[in-house]
Amino acid sequence: MAQSCFAAAHTVVIAPMSDLYVTLDEYHTLIETLALKVHESGWEFNQIVCLAKGGLRVGDILCRLYDTPLAILSTASYGGENNQTRGTVTFSRDISMTTANLGSRVLLVDDLVDSGATLERSIKWLEHKFGFYIDEIRTAVIWQKECSSAKPDYYAQYLADNPWIHQPFEKYEQMSLADLAQSRQVPETV
């Protein structure tokens, strides 16, 4: 399987060295590593915006650690077989937040930066919709791939070989509710 990485004006196809399988414990440790890197930088922010769906878990944990409001911008760019085909980035119409206005110093978070298109377009979307409120946007991701055109301000792990990342909850993308129900059935005893 080839790993697609999109550059600014053309497609670059890179064969990953290997797939990266991440456990739930490793996933949480990486989010904690990311939180500490942001903290150690000394930068103070007053709003977290997570890109859903990959950045939801990252944003949730960071907003709890920093006690900072979380806003959600829903995006989609992957589909196809096993949700591994990159397409056009689609944005929700609005951002979901519990504050009256977006903060002036925004930490934009996602799980990874692959091609860079989603992160770059999300910054433009936020500046277009909320530029009046925003003084600064910085970005944070768990994984930064070498092939990305976007370079986040903070990342927990740099991946020079551009692997396909298998996250611990991707099993739900291939599971139906019938499969889940069947897996929960207790075998009858004789």
N, C-alpha and C positions, 0 to 999 in steps of 0.2 A: 504494500500500500504506500502511495506517495503522500507526503505531507505538503499541502499547498501553503505557500506564503506569498501574499500579494504585495508587490512593491507599489510605489506611487502610481505609475502609469502602465505597469505591465505585470504579468504573472510570472513568478519564479517558483518552480517546482523543486522541492528538496526532498530527497529520500532520507527519512529519519534513521539515525544510527540504531535506535531501538525504541520500543514503547516504554513509557514510564508509568508504572503502576503505583498508585498512592493509597495508603491506608487512611482510615479516618483519623487515627492518632497522628500520623505524619501530616495530614492536611491541617489539623488544628495547631500543631507545632509550627508549621510554616506561617500560619496567620499570626501566631504570637511573635514569631521572628519579625514579620513585617511590622507589627505594632511597635515593637522595640526599635526598629530602624527609624521609623517616623519619629518616635519619642526622642531618640538620641540625636536627631537632626536639630532639635530645638524649635522646629517650626510649629507655630500655634495656629490652629484652624478652628472655625466655629460652625462648620457644616460638613457632614459626610454625604456624598452622593454615591450610591452604588449602582452599578450597571447590572440589571437583572436579565438573565437569571444567574449567570456565573458569579457575579459579585455580591449576591444576596447574603450568603453565609459570611463572606469577608466583611461586608458592611455591618452586619448584625453584631459580630464579635467586636469590631473596632468601636462601634457606637456605644457598646456596653463598657468596654475598657476605658474609653475617653469621656464617657458621659456627655456625648455630643449628639445633637439631632441628626437623624438619618433621613435622607430623601432617597426615593427610588426612581430611576429612569429605566424603563423597560426597553430592551433592545433585543434584536434577533438577527443572526447572520448565518447560522448553521442549520442544515436540514439534510434531507436525503438519507441514504442507508446508514444506519447506526449514528445518525446525526453528525456525520463527519464531512459533509460537503459544504464548503463556504460559499455563500451567496451575497447578495446585496444587504447592507445594513439597514434595518428597519427600526424606527423609533416609535415609542408611544406618543400620543398627542400631547400629553402633559406629564409633569413630574408629580409624584405622590410625596407629600410632606406634611408634617404636623405643625410646622411653624408658619407664621404669617408671610414671611419672606425668606428667600434663600440667603444663607450666610454670605459674608463678604470674602471669607477665606475658605475655599472649598477643597476638600480632599476627595478626589474622584477615584473610586476603587473598583477593581474587577478581579477575576480570578487569574487571568493571564493576558498577555499581549502576544498574539500570534502574528498576524499580518501587520497589525497596528491600525488598520482601518477603523475599527470600532472605537478605539480610544481617541484617535485623532478627530473623528467625526463627532464624538460625544462632547469633546471640548468645544468644538464649533457650535454644536447645538445649544450647549449651556450658555456660551457667550452671546449667541443670537437671542435666546429667550430671556436670559437673566443678566445680561452684561451690565445693566444699570446697577445691579446690586453687587456684582462680583469685582473684587480688587485683585484676587489671585486664585489660580487653580493649580494644584499639584496633583500628581497621579501616583497611585500605589497599586501594585499587583503582586500576586504570589509568585507567578512565573513570568520571566522575560525570556522570550526565545530570540536567538541570534538573528533569525530572518525578519524580525519585526522592523518596520520603518519607524514606529513610535518608540521612544526611549522613556520609560516611566521615571519619575523622580525617585521612587522607592520600589524595590522588589525584594522578595525573600530568597529567590533562587534564580540564577542565570543558567539557561540551557543552551549551550553552544551547539549541540547536535540536533536541535529542533524536534524532539520526540513528540509522538502523539501522547497526550497525557490522559491516562485512565483514572478518573476521579472516583472516590469510593461510592458515590451515589448514582453513577451512570447506569447501574443495573436497572434502575427504574425506567429508563428510556426504552428498554427492550422488554419490559414486563407489563402485562395487562393486569387488570384487576382480578380477572379469573385466575391468572397464574399466581397472584398474591394470595388469593383465597385458598387455592389448592395447597400452596406451601405452608399455610397455617393449619391445615387439617391435621388432627391428631389421629394416627393409625389406630384402628380398632384392635383391642387385645382379645385373645381367645380364652 
